Amino acid sequence: NFDSLGKSVQKDEGKNKLTCIRLYGVEGAKIRADECAEDCLTLLEGIEGDTRFLKEFVEYVRNRNH
């Protein structure tokens, strides 16, 4: 709904925009998002210093519902 998405449902589809869902399908987009999140977390492991905020941010984006 608008409150969780911040825009009208199917707005992008109506404008024929290329989205991850259109490109990969719903399940494929979820898989691709998980792969990207894992890549980010792996890269963050290789960085010296405090990366907790960035790791938490990756998890936040990965688990949000809109």
TAZI-V909141 format. One record per residue. N is the residue number from 0. RES is the residue in one letter. PSI is psi in radians with two decimals (NA if undefined). OMEGA is omega in degrees with one decimal (999 if undefined). Layout:
# TAZI-V909141
n->N res->RES psi->PSI omega->OMEGA
n->N res->RES psi->PSI omega->OMEGA
This chain:
# TAZI-V909141
n->0 res->N psi->2.98 omega->-175.8
n->1 res->F psi->-0.70 omega->-176.9
n->2 res->D psi->-0.68 omega->-178.6
n->3 res->S psi->-0.55 omega->-177.8
n->4 res->L psi->-0.52 omega->-175.6
n->5 res->G psi->0.16 omega->176.9
n->6 res->K psi->2.94 omega->-179.8
n->7 res->S psi->2.47 omega->176.2
n->8 res->V psi->2.37 omega->179.9
n->9 res->Q psi->0.33 omega->178.6
n->10 res->K psi->-0.79 omega->-179.2
n->11 res->D psi->-0.66 omega->179.6
n->12 res->E psi->-0.70 omega->178.6
n->13 res->G psi->-0.50 omega->178.9
n->14 res->K psi->0.10 omega->178.0
n->15 res->N psi->0.64 omega->179.4
n->16 res->K psi->2.53 omega->175.0
n->17 res->L psi->2.01 omega->-179.4
n->18 res->T psi->2.93 omega->176.7
n->19 res->C psi->-0.68 omega->-179.7
n->20 res->I psi->-0.78 omega->179.6
n->21 res->R psi->-0.67 omega->-176.7
n->22 res->L psi->-0.80 omega->-173.0
n->23 res->Y psi->-0.26 omega->-170.1
n->24 res->G psi->2.88 omega->-175.5
n->25 res->V psi->-0.92 omega->-177.7
n->26 res->E psi->-0.69 omega->178.4
n->27 res->G psi->-0.66 omega->178.4
n->28 res->A psi->-0.67 omega->176.8
n->29 res->K psi->-0.74 omega->178.6
n->30 res->I psi->-0.78 omega->-179.4
n->31 res->R psi->-0.70 omega->178.6
n->32 res->A psi->-0.74 omega->177.3
n->33 res->D psi->-0.72 omega->178.6
n->34 res->E psi->-0.76 omega->179.0
n->35 res->C psi->-0.72 omega->178.6
n->36 res->A psi->-0.77 omega->178.4
n->37 res->E psi->-0.72 omega->176.7
n->38 res->D psi->-0.77 omega->179.2
n->39 res->C psi->-0.81 omega->-179.1
n->40 res->L psi->-0.66 omega->177.4
n->41 res->T psi->-0.77 omega->178.2
n->42 res->L psi->-0.70 omega->179.9
n->43 res->L psi->-0.52 omega->177.1
n->44 res->E psi->-0.49 omega->-178.0
n->45 res->G psi->0.02 omega->-178.6
n->46 res->I psi->2.26 omega->175.9
n->47 res->E psi->2.54 omega->178.0
n->48 res->G psi->-3.06 omega->-175.5
n->49 res->D psi->1.86 omega->-179.9
n->50 res->T psi->0.28 omega->-177.8
n->51 res->R psi->-0.79 omega->-179.1
n->52 res->F psi->-0.81 omega->-178.8
n->53 res->L psi->-0.70 omega->177.4
n->54 res->K psi->-0.75 omega->178.2
n->55 res->E psi->-0.64 omega->178.8
n->56 res->F psi->-0.75 omega->176.6
n->57 res->V psi->-0.79 omega->179.6
n->58 res->E psi->-0.66 omega->177.8
n->59 res->Y psi->-0.87 omega->-179.6
n->60 res->V psi->-0.72 omega->-179.4
n->61 res->R psi->-0.62 omega->-173.0
n->62 res->N psi->-0.02 omega->180.0
n->63 res->R psi->2.77 omega->-173.6
n->64 res->N psi->0.32 omega->175.7
n->65 res->H psi->NA omega->999
